[in-house]
Amino acid sequence: MKYVNTEQVQKKLNTRLFTNQMAKNIFFISIIFSLVVLLVLFYRVISQSLGWIDIQFLTSKLSTVAENAGIMGAILGTLWLMLVVAPITLFLGVGTAIYLEEYAKKGRLQRFIQTNISNLAGVPSIVFGILGLTVFVRGLDLGNIVLAGGLTMSLLVLPIVVVASQEAIRAVPGYLREASYGMGATKWQTIKNVVMPASLPGILTGVILALSRAIGETAPLVVIGIPALLIPLPDSIFDKFTVLPMQIYYWTLDSALVAEYANLAAATIVILLLILFLMNSIAIIIRNKFQRRF
C-alpha cells in the first residue's frame, strides 16, 4: 500500500507557491510599468498642449504661422472620412458575417474564407495603404480624395467588423432560432426579427471600435498621399482632405524646424484622444444598455 510522503508534498507545495508569487509580482510590475509610461505620455502631451486649445484652434484653417494655425480642416476631413467608412464597413461587414454564420455551408470554402478574414485582421495597416494606392488612387484614378481614403480605410477595418459581428451572431442562443422556426418564420425572417436584434449590441460595439481604429490610423493615408497643406476645407467625398492623425504626423516632423509645431501636435493629440474616448465610451454604453442575457 502506497503512502503519502508529506515532506515531498510540502516541498512541491512550497515550490508552487513560490512560483505563483513570482508570477504575480512580475505581472504586477508589468502593469505598474505600463501605467507609468502611459501617465508620462499623458503628462507630456497635456503639458505641451496647455494654452493652445481654444475656439480659435478648433475653428481656424491651417496656417504657416503656428499661432494662427487650426484644425478645422482636419476635423472636417475626419468626419467626411467616417461618412465613407461607416456605411461600407457596416453593410459589408455585417452582411459577410450573416452569410458566413447563417447561410454558408460548413466546409472547405467556408473555412477558407474564415481563415483569410482572420489573417487580414492581422495584416499591417501600411499594406492596405499600398493596396488603396494601387487600386483606388491609381487604378480607378480617384486621386487622394476623401472617397479613395475612405475605401482604403474600409478595407483596413472590414475584417474587424466581420469577426466582431460573427462573434455577436454566434452568441445568440440556438433555441431562439428554433422557436422562430417553430412559429413558421422563414430563415430570413428569423435572422431579421430574432438574430439581428439579439446580436445588435455586439455588432454596434465592434463597428464603433473599428471606426475608432480607422480614425487613429496614419500609415495607409501617408501611402496614398494625403496632404497636410493649406488646402480648402472639404465639402464632399470628392475633395482633397487631411485628417487629425496626418496633421499630428506632419506637425511632429515640422517641430524640428519650428518648436511651436510640437505644441500644435500635442493639442491635436488631445482632441483626437477625446474623440476616441467618446467613441469607446459610446460603445461601452451600447453594450451595457442593450446587452441581453439569455
DAURFEN-V423269 format. One record per residue. N is the residue number from 1. RES is the residue in one letter. SS is DSSP state (hx for helix, st for strand, lp for the rest). Layout:
# DAURFEN-V423269
N&RES&SS ; N&RES&SS
This chain:
# DAURFEN-V423269
1&M&lp ; 2&K&lp ; 3&Y&lp ; 4&V&lp ; 5&N&lp ; 6&T&hx ; 7&E&hx ; 8&Q&hx ; 9&V&hx ; 10&Q&hx ; 11&K&hx ; 12&K&hx ; 13&L&hx ; 14&N&hx ; 15&T&hx ; 16&R&hx ; 17&L&hx ; 18&F&hx ; 19&T&hx ; 20&N&hx ; 21&Q&hx ; 22&M&hx ; 23&A&hx ; 24&K&hx ; 25&N&hx ; 26&I&hx ; 27&F&hx ; 28&F&hx ; 29&I&hx ; 30&S&hx ; 31&I&hx ; 32&I&hx ; 33&F&hx ; 34&S&hx ; 35&L&hx ; 36&V&hx ; 37&V&hx ; 38&L&hx ; 39&L&hx ; 40&V&hx ; 41&L&hx ; 42&F&hx ; 43&Y&hx ; 44&R&hx ; 45&V&hx ; 46&I&hx ; 47&S&hx ; 48&Q&hx ; 49&S&hx ; 50&L&lp ; 51&G&lp ; 52&W&lp ; 53&I&lp ; 54&D&lp ; 55&I&hx ; 56&Q&hx ; 57&F&hx ; 58&L&hx ; 59&T&hx ; 60&S&lp ; 61&K&lp ; 62&L&lp ; 63&S&lp ; 64&T&lp ; 65&V&lp ; 66&A&hx ; 67&E&hx ; 68&N&hx ; 69&A&lp ; 70&G&lp ; 71&I&lp ; 72&M&hx ; 73&G&hx ; 74&A&hx ; 75&I&hx ; 76&L&hx ; 77&G&hx ; 78&T&hx ; 79&L&hx ; 80&W&hx ; 81&L&hx ; 82&M&hx ; 83&L&hx ; 84&V&hx ; 85&V&hx ; 86&A&hx ; 87&P&hx ; 88&I&hx ; 89&T&hx ; 90&L&hx ; 91&F&hx ; 92&L&hx ; 93&G&hx ; 94&V&hx ; 95&G&hx ; 96&T&hx ; 97&A&hx ; 98&I&hx ; 99&Y&hx ; 100&L&hx ; 101&E&hx ; 102&E&hx ; 103&Y&hx ; 104&A&lp ; 105&K&lp ; 106&K&lp ; 107&G&lp ; 108&R&hx ; 109&L&hx ; 110&Q&hx ; 111&R&hx ; 112&F&hx ; 113&I&hx ; 114&Q&hx ; 115&T&hx ; 116&N&hx ; 117&I&hx ; 118&S&hx ; 119&N&hx ; 120&L&hx ; 121&A&lp ; 122&G&lp ; 123&V&lp ; 124&P&lp ; 125&S&hx ; 126&I&hx ; 127&V&hx ; 128&F&hx ; 129&G&hx ; 130&I&hx ; 131&L&hx ; 132&G&hx ; 133&L&hx ; 134&T&hx ; 135&V&hx ; 136&F&hx ; 137&V&hx ; 138&R&hx ; 139&G&hx ; 140&L&lp ; 141&D&lp ; 142&L&lp ; 143&G&lp ; 144&N&lp ; 145&I&st ; 146&V&hx ; 147&L&hx ; 148&A&hx ; 149&G&hx ; 150&G&hx ; 151&L&hx ; 152&T&hx ; 153&M&hx ; 154&S&hx ; 155&L&hx ; 156&L&hx ; 157&V&hx ; 158&L&hx ; 159&P&hx ; 160&I&hx ; 161&V&hx ; 162&V&hx ; 163&V&hx ; 164&A&hx ; 165&S&hx ; 166&Q&hx ; 167&E&hx ; 168&A&hx ; 169&I&hx ; 170&R&hx ; 171&A&lp ; 172&V&lp ; 173&P&lp ; 174&G&hx ; 175&Y&hx ; 176&L&hx ; 177&R&hx ; 178&E&hx ; 179&A&hx ; 180&S&hx ; 181&Y&hx ; 182&G&hx ; 183&M&lp ; 184&G&lp ; 185&A&lp ; 186&T&lp ; 187&K&hx ; 188&W&hx ; 189&Q&hx ; 190&T&hx ; 191&I&hx ; 192&K&hx ; 193&N&hx ; 194&V&hx ; 195&V&hx ; 196&M&hx ; 197&P&hx ; 198&A&hx ; 199&S&hx ; 200&L&hx ; 201&P&hx ; 202&G&hx ; 203&I&hx ; 204&L&hx ; 205&T&hx ; 206&G&hx ; 207&V&hx ; 208&I&hx ; 209&L&hx ; 210&A&hx ; 211&L&hx ; 212&S&hx ; 213&R&hx ; 214&A&hx ; 215&I&hx ; 216&G&hx ; 217&E&lp ; 218&T&lp ; 219&A&hx ; 220&P&hx ; 221&L&hx ; 222&V&hx ; 223&V&hx ; 224&I&lp ; 225&G&lp ; 226&I&lp ; 227&P&lp ; 228&A&lp ; 229&L&lp ; 230&L&lp ; 231&I&lp ; 232&P&lp ; 233&L&lp ; 234&P&lp ; 235&D&lp ; 236&S&lp ; 237&I&lp ; 238&F&lp ; 239&D&lp ; 240&K&st ; 241&F&lp ; 242&T&lp ; 243&V&lp ; 244&L&hx ; 245&P&hx ; 246&M&hx ; 247&Q&hx ; 248&I&hx ; 249&Y&hx ; 250&Y&hx ; 251&W&hx ; 252&T&hx ; 253&L&hx ; 254&D&hx ; 255&S&lp ; 256&A&lp ; 257&L&lp ; 258&V&lp ; 259&A&lp ; 260&E&hx ; 261&Y&hx ; 262&A&hx ; 263&N&hx ; 264&L&hx ; 265&A&hx ; 266&A&hx ; 267&A&hx ; 268&T&hx ; 269&I&hx ; 270&V&hx ; 271&I&hx ; 272&L&hx ; 273&L&hx ; 274&L&hx ; 275&I&hx ; 276&L&hx ; 277&F&hx ; 278&L&hx ; 279&M&hx ; 280&N&hx ; 281&S&hx ; 282&I&hx ; 283&A&hx ; 284&I&hx ; 285&I&hx ; 286&I&hx ; 287&R&hx ; 288&N&hx ; 289&K&hx ; 290&F&hx ; 291&Q&lp ; 292&R&lp ; 293&R&lp ; 294&F&lp
